[in-house]
């Protein structure tokens, strides 16, 4: 029995018997399940392999974040090395070591 059938059955039961709290909760639960199913279908995630696809996308996103963090770290390290090299060159010129070469 599909979510639509269950929901239609619960709505008919609520109309016939009056809406008991249990019936209303069941209606809300089935409506939520139906809405979730429809949303996943519209997003293209309703097939059985969608869970694996999402896991792969998460792994790919984490790899991208790791690569980006590593690249920024490398850039900062190179900038620091460049600044230290400039500082050493400046000290060598200031102290006259450059003339001895």
C-alpha positions in Angstrom: 0.0 0.0 0.0 1.5 3.3 -1.0 1.7 6.4 1.1 -1.0 8.1 -1.0 -3.4 5.1 -0.3 -2.7 5.1 3.4 -3.2 8.9 3.6 -6.5 8.7 1.6 -7.6 5.9 3.9 -6.8 7.9 7.0 -8.5 10.9 5.7 -11.7 8.9 5.0 -11.5 7.4 8.5 -11.2 10.8 10.0 -14.2 12.1 8.0 -16.3 9.1 9.0 -15.4 8.7 12.6 -14.4 12.2 13.6 -10.8 13.1 13.9 -9.4 11.4 16.9 -6.0 12.5 18.1 -4.5 9.1 17.0 -6.0 9.5 13.6 -4.7 13.0 13.2 -1.2 12.0 14.2 -1.3 9.1 11.7 -2.5 11.6 9.0 0.4 14.0 9.7 2.9 11.1 9.7 1.7 9.7 6.4 1.5 13.2 4.9 5.1 13.8 6.0 6.3 10.5 4.6 4.5 11.3 1.3 6.0 14.8 1.1 9.5 13.4 1.9 9.2 10.8 -0.8 8.0 13.3 -3.4 10.8 15.7 -2.5 13.4 13.1 -2.9 12.0 12.0 -6.2 12.0 15.7 -7.5 15.6 16.0 -6.4 16.5 12.8 -8.2 17.3 11.0 -5.0 14.5 8.5 -4.9 16.3 5.6 -6.4 18.0 2.9 -4.3 21.5 4.1 -5.2 20.9 7.6 -3.9 22.3 6.9 -0.5 25.6 5.7 -2.0 25.6 8.8 -4.3 25.2 11.1 -1.3 28.0 9.3 0.6 30.3 9.8 -2.4 29.4 13.4 -2.6 30.2 13.9 1.0 33.5 12.2 0.6 34.3 14.4 -2.4 33.3 17.5 -0.6 35.5 16.6 2.4 38.4 15.9 0.0 37.9 19.3 -1.6 37.9 21.0 1.9 41.1 19.1 2.9 42.8 20.1 -0.4 41.7 23.7 0.0 43.0 23.9 3.6 46.3 22.2 2.5 46.7 24.7 -0.3 46.2 27.7 2.0 48.6 26.3 4.5 51.2 25.9 1.7 50.7 29.4 0.5 51.1 30.9 4.0 54.3 28.8 4.5 55.7 30.1 1.2 54.9 33.7 2.1 56.6 33.3 5.4 59.7 31.8 3.8 59.8 34.6 1.3 59.6 37.2 4.0 62.3 35.5 6.0 64.5 35.3 3.0 64.0 39.0 2.3 64.8 39.8 6.0 68.0 37.8 5.7 69.0 39.6 2.5 68.2 42.9 4.1 70.4 42.0 7.1 73.2 40.9 4.8 73.1 44.2 2.9 72.8 46.2 6.0 75.8 44.5 7.7 77.9 44.7 4.6 78.1 41.0 3.8 76.8 41.7 0.3 80.0 43.7 -0.6 82.2 40.8 0.4 80.6 38.5 -2.1 
